[in-house]
Amino acid sequence: MADRIKIAVIPGDGIGPEIMEQALLVLNEAGLKFGFEAETEMLLAGGASIDAYGVPLTDETIEKCKASGAVLLGAVGGPKWDNVDPSLRPEKALLGLRSGLGLYANLRPAKLFDELAHASPVKDINDTDILFVRELTGGIYFGKSGEYMSEDILADGTPYGKVAFDTESYSEGEIRRILKIAFDAAGGRHRKITLVDKANVLTTSRLWRRIFLEMAEEHPAIETECLYVDNCSMQLISRPSDFDVIVTSNMFGDILSDEAGMITGSVGMLPSASLGAPGTPGMFEPIHGSAPDIAGTGKANPCAAILSVAMMLRYAFNYNDAACAIERAVAKAISEGYRTCDIYSGRPEEKIVNSSEITLAILKFMG
Ligand code: NAD
């Protein structure tokens, strides 16, 4: 009898439901081939939840996610909800899911498909295959913040007026657990890890660096380097293929992983995984948003969502063979010239296709 895996599915808004439909076809096919049955429960979050329940995320949805083996998410948000109360914006659903499920590690691969290299704004990027490990529930996005009025005056006589502040703090425990994930990941890849920080300025970064160097001594087989974030943003452009695993704080990871994503082509190709404590459900989603500009046109590239299914099978359910089969099939569809609009560049070997046509090719190449 086939194993049963339980998945909370949140299609979301805009192109979310369209790419999710394709991703679920691939999940189902992987189940047939690799002997598991996916039991999916469809849930609402983001704008769809605001429309149905008045809030972007309900407690019931969080509870259902917690009771699943993994959460598969499309994308949330869109212009329809741009003017709602800021505390009720669709994107609040993402923060609610991350904190509700304790998802402290964000894994974002930025892997180049060779056939798309010519479309990258950066040259000499062959073999680029970076895994970003970003801390997701600490740092400046979660620190104390506020506003107050000040009577102080700047040296040139300008009054301070209103002052706004955000604070960054990290505990040793928070740093150690994310570094552990990064060292483990590097061990299964090319055994190189880069810590990105701003240790020449920030106290939090110096704590990150001290713990990183301690852990580096415990992992002699892994090559380690430390880069300041400003330097790293340049090195990513000049030598992207030299990186293997990059580990960093919440805000630096947010910015650098988008930069690296752009180097490797379209956001439509890039999946992500957000993980918490062992044994708790992770969340798997494309890095792109709900693309309202192309919603309903059939143009959405489902590859990021399909590759998110692969990450889910690998990290949440340990079906590594199924994950590899999906990744190989996506690579084969690209090498055979199948292109949605976002990755089409008009070369003779390319054929422009819609969301379902590229999915059909991927299903075919799964064997
Ligand atoms: P976006 O990622 O939705 O779109 C940026 C550009 O990339 C658009 O031109 C879009 O057409 C294109 N694009 C994105 N995904 C694509 C795909 N799969 N195939 C082809 N083209 C694709 O970013 P945005 O326009 O800044 O945001 C739109 C909405 O999505 C906003 O409401 C934003 O808040 C939300 N958003 C949600 C998430 C999420 O759910 N994780 C992430 C980012 C943005």
Residues whose N, C-alpha, C, O or C-beta is under 5 A from the ligand:
A	BS01	NAD	G74 A75 V76 G77 G78 G268 P286 I287 H288 G289 S290 A291 P292 D293 I294 K299 A300 N301 D342
